[in-house]
Amino acid sequence: MQATLRKTVAFSGVGLHSGRLTGVSILPQAAHVGIWFRRTDLDDAALIPARYDLVPLCRLCTKLVAEDGTEVSTVEHIMAALIGCGIHNALIEVNGPELPILDGSAAPFVRGILDAGIQRQAAPIHALQILKPVRFEDGDAWAELSPADGLEMDYTIDFDDAAIGYQRRTANLANGRFVRELCDSRTFCRRSDVEMMHEAGLALGGTYDNAVVVDGSDVLSPGGFRHADEAVRHKMLDALGDLALAGAPILGRYTAFRAGHMVTNQLLRTLFATPDAVRLVECSADQAATLPGVGVKTADLANVA
């Protein structure tokens, strides 16, 4: 069964790159509506569907741009929270150009969604079933989608900074695993990247409270990492949010090496441009049970920061 929220839930905070204080609300919607964004600070602005083909070339975050030029950026964490909680239909209203970063993870969004409650809807779930492997490469970074019964992830990162280094994690994202294991993992960066972004007018809202900053073998953020492999967990969180822009849950295995937002978006573009690589299916009860969010409950957040 499709799902939406039982009631509206609101959040506020600064945008990671803009530094602007922003409010955002997630509103329930009817079955078959899907996920949409609306800029409430703009008169007559177009509604923006959460769709991969509206993402411009962007490496530091995921941005959506409507045909009339209306844009909203840093959508990956809220999209991960929605799909990770099994929400198929929602309207996200935001009064600025960027979603708030909150604590740098998806956990505040997840907690808000679960506190609002999940409303099942009398409509079947449709999913995108991967039929054959599809791959996108960018230098030494790459990502691939291949057939699998549910949504699986296999993600590897490799950084020169000893505080991060080489990390690999695999996960089958059924039965609330995203909420229990991934949603509280925060965005991270190197101190040299922060300096570079500041010079470019970016990361103006970044602090040690909403990002984990490393410098070689040192973790500069107070308290350090929440998990020894928090960096790769966050990359998986981001990838889930970016894959959610496919327009339906994915039945397939996502494998990636050093991939980021751009690579995952280009992978989706490659998928839909490849004949006979994917098909939309109405999920059986067994297939629906393999999707992220099915059976998720507030207790899954018990040990999450």
Secondary structure, DSSP 8 states (H G I E B T S, - for coil): --EEESS-EEEEEEBTTT--EEEEEEEE--TT--EEEEETTSTT---EE--GGG--S-SSS-EEE-TTS-EEE--HHHHHHHHHTT---EEEEESSSB-B-TTSSSHHHHHHHHHH-EEE-SS--EEEEE-S-EEEEETTEEEEEE--SSEEEEEEEE-SSTTT-EEEEEEE--TTHIIIIITT---EEEHHHHHHHHHTT--TT--TTTSEEEETTEE-STT--SSTTHHHHHHHHHHHHHHGGGSS-EEEEEEEES--HHHHHHHHHHHHHSTTSEEEEE--HHHHTTSTTTT--GGGGTT--
